[in-house]
Amino acid sequence: MTPAALLGSDDPSPNPEYREEDKQRLRDPEEIKEYRKKVQGGINKAFKLFLKGSDANKSATEFAVRQMSEKLNHDPELCAQLIPKWELGCRRITPGNGYLEAFTKPNVHLTNSNIVSVTTHGIQTEDCAHHDLDVIVCATGFDVSQVPPYPVIGRDGVSLAEKWKDEPESYLSLACPSMPNYFIFTGPNATVGHGSLIQSMGWSADWMIQWLRKMAAENIASVTPKQEVVDEFVRYGDQIHKTLTWTGECRSWYKKNRVNGRVTATWPGSAILYHQMVKQIRPEDFDIRYRSRNRFQFMGNGFTEYELQDGADMAYYVTT
């Protein structure tokens, strides 16, 4: 679940407490299915708030500003430093329950000045101030560059780290040109900004399994997305991203820590669109190489394995 799903919640602990009777009820397959549909349906509806200039985005932005101001006790200095000026969704929406309230405590001091150096007794910042500290907690985020920390070498000696060092590009976030049989979860332009990531990874796995079954059945040696196909996907995705808040005027890890530039992290559209795009594999988008010189060798001796089984239904195709 993405944090956007919690937008608008004043509950300090948005995760509900499940009573024993709730647990019993949710053990029923139909009950849990309906509950999941309710939760994920609400998340998927929230995608409209990422549309630039939309009423949904304006309303959500106004609500977020009002809520943040309240949590900061309407302190003008704190509000000026902590409430963003850009559209809601330009950066990842993080409710962070209790985070803003912490800045209102008398023993908390906020500075936005960059760190110049760590000294013997604390931290020196660009505003020439020295902050005496007992403990320094580093919360510098995580690496989302997509560049693998280990060697991945593809066709003709192409290095994936080199290929992705500036602008990581993928086929539907799942594969990469020049990298045969290289399937990945949450690659460049994955559904990390909206929808259920776990659900999307399940769809990704289903897509990969379709390929594995086809490769096993048809004696395929390798499949690689065509470069021209990926180029077209990237160009079209960039046009969609222009309509979304992820391309707003803010520095974001969605854009490789840039204010401007391509969105390399998030899927160009809704989670529902992603599901439709990966529901069926598109072999025409791939360079397919076979283990045999004749791609039809998998026809074998003219029989299917199925019809040689004892008791096989030899008219299974008759349905009406």
N, C-alpha and C positions, 0 to 999 in steps of 0.2 A: 504494500500500500504506500502511496506517495503522500508526503505531508499535506498536500493541497486538500486531501480528503478531510483534514481536521480543521480547515479554515472556518472560522465562525464559531468554534467551540470555546465556551468559557469554562468548561470543565477542567479543573487542574489536573485531572487524570482521565483522559479521554477513553482509555481502555476500560470497558465495562467489567464489573465483577460478576462472574458467572456463578450463580447459585447451583446447588446440586440438582434442583428440578430443571434448570436450564440445560445442564449437561445431559441429563436424561433425555430431554426433549430433542436435543441436537444430535443424539445418537441415531435418530430416525433419518434414513437417507433422504427422504423428501423434505423434511424440516431443515436439514443442514444445507440442502441444495437451494431452497428458497431463501435461507439466511444469507448464503454466499451471493446469490443473485441480487439481493437487496443492497448488500455492502458494495459489491463491485459495480452495480448499476449506478449507485450514487457517485462513486469515484469517476466513472466514465462520463457522467453528465457534467462533471466539473471541468471538462476540457474546454468548454466555451469561454471560461474566464481567462484562458491564455490567448484569446484573439485580441490583437491590438485595437484599441478604440471601441471595443464592444461594450454594450451596456453591462454585461456580466463582469467584465474586467473593471469597469469604472466603479460598480457597486462593491466588488470585492476589495478594490484598492481603498475606497472610502472606509469600509468596515475595518480593514487591517490598520489603517492609520489611526482611526478612533480607538481601536482596541489597544494598540501599542502605546498610544498617549496615556490611556487610563492606567496601564501597567507601569508606566514611568511616572505616575502621580502628576502628570501634566507639567513636569519640570521642563522649562523652555530650553535649557542648555542640553539636557539629556535627549530631549526630543529632536533637537537640531542635529545632534551627532548620530543618533541611532535610527531615526525613521528615514527610510530611503526616499529619494525624490523621483525615482523612476517608476515605471508601471509595475504593478504586482505581477510576479512571475518572471521578471527579467533575470533574477537569481532564484535559486531553489527556495521554495517556501518552507521555512523551518519553524514550527510553532514554539519549540524550546520552552516548555512549561517551566516557569520559575526563573528563566534566564533574565528577562528584562527587569523583573522585580528585584533581582539581586543588585542592580545598579543604584537602586534607591536607598540601599542600606548605608548607614553613616560610616562604616569602615571600608567602603568601596570607592575608589577613585578611577575615573575613566579618562584615558588619553588616546587620541587617534594618531599621535605622532609616531612615525616609523622608528624602529629600533636601529641604533647605530652600532652599538656593541654591548656585550655582556661583560661587566666588570667584576672585580673581586666581591663587591658588596651589593650588586644589583644590576640595573639596566640603564644605559645612556640612550636617550632618544634625540631625534633631530631638532626638537625645540630647545635643546641645550639643557634639559632637565635631567637630573639623575634620580632614579627611583630605588631607594634602599629596600631590598627584599630578602626574605629568609628562604623562600622556595620559588622557583620558576617552573611553571607548568606550560609545556609547549603544546599548543593545539593548532598545528599548522596544516591540518587537513590530510588529504591522501592523494596519491598519484593517480590521476585520471587521464593521463596522456595517451593511453592505449598502446604505447610502445612496450613490447614484451621485454622483461628483464633478462631473458635468456635467448640464445640464438635461434631464430626461425628462418631457415634458408629455403627458398622456393625454387621454381624453375629458372634455369639459366643463372643460378647463383644469386638471385635477388634476395636481399635481406629485408625482412619485414620491419625491423627496427629502423632501417634506413628509409624504407618506403613510407613509413608513417611518422617520421620525426617532425615534419612540418604540418602536413594536413592529412590526418588519418581518414581514409575513405574505404567504404566497404560495399558489399552487395547486401542490401536489406539488413545490415548489421551482423550478417551471418557468415560471410565468406569474403575472400579477397583475391583479386587478380594475381596471377603468377604464383599462387599458393595452392597447388593441387590437393584435393581432399582435406582442406583446412577449414573445418567448421568451428565456429566460435559462438559463445553466449555473450550477450551484452557488448558487442563490438561497437565500432563507431556508428553513431546515429541509432542507438538502441532506445527502447522505451523506458529510459531512466527518469524522465521528467513528468510522466503522467501514467495513470493506470496501475494495475497490480504487476509489479516486476516479476513476481513468482509465477503468475499466470502466463505472462509473456514468455518467460523462459520455458514453460511447459509447451507453448505453441512452437517455440524454436526447436525444442527437442523432437516434436512431432515432425517438423519439416526435415530435420536431419535424418530421422528414421525412414522417411519416405525415400530419401536419396540412398541410404544404405541398402534398403530392400531392392531398389532398382538396380544398384550396382551389383549386388549379389545375384540377382535373377538374370541379368543381361551380360554378365562377364565383363563388366566395365572396370578398367584399370584406374582411371582418374577422372575427376570432374573439377573444372576451374571456371569461375565466372569470367566472361569476356570483358576486356578492358573497356570497350566502347559501351557496353551495357552499364557498367558501373559509372562511367562518365555521365551517361544520360540520367541515371538515377540520382546522382549527386547534384547535377544541374537542376533537375526538377524539384528535388528536395529543398534546395537553396531558395527557390522561388516561393515554396510554401512557407518556409521559415520566415520570410520577410513579412508575412502576415501575423506572425506570432510574437509574443512578448519576449521570447528567448533571444531575439535579435535586438532588444532594446539597448538604450545607452547606459550600460553598466558593465563593469568588469566581472566576468563570470567564467567558471570552469566549463560551462557549456561551450564557450568559445576559446578554450585553451588559455584562460586567464587574460583575455583581451577585452577591450571595450568594443572594438569593431572586429569584423572578420567572420568567417564561416562558423556556424554552429556545428561542432563535430561530435557532440555527446548525445543529443536528444533526437528521437524519431520525428520526422517532419509530418506530424499529423497525430491523430488520436490513436488510442490503444485498439479501438475497434478496427481502424484502417489497417493497423499492423496485422491483426488477426486475419483479415481478408487477404492481405498480400502474401502471407506465409502459409495460408491454408492448403495450397497445392504448390508443389515444386514446378518451376518453369524451365524444363530442359533446354528450350531454345535460347536461354540466356547463358548457356554454359558451353565451354569447349569440352567435349566428351571424347575420351580416348579408350579404346577397347583392348583387351588382352589378346584378341585374335585379329588377324588381318581382315576377317569378315565379321561385321557387327551382328550378323544374324546367326552366328554359330550357336547361340544359346537355344536355338530351335531344336538342338539335339538330334535324335533319331526319328523325329516325326511324331512322337507321342509326348503327351504331357505326363508328368509324374503322377498327377491326380488320377488319370483314367486307368492306370495300371494297378491301383489299389483294389483289393478285394471288396466287393460290395459298393463300389463307387456309383453315385447317381449319374448315369450317363446322359441324363436330360435335365441337368440342374438349371439350365438357362431358361426352361419353360416356367414362367411365373404367372401367366394369365391364360 
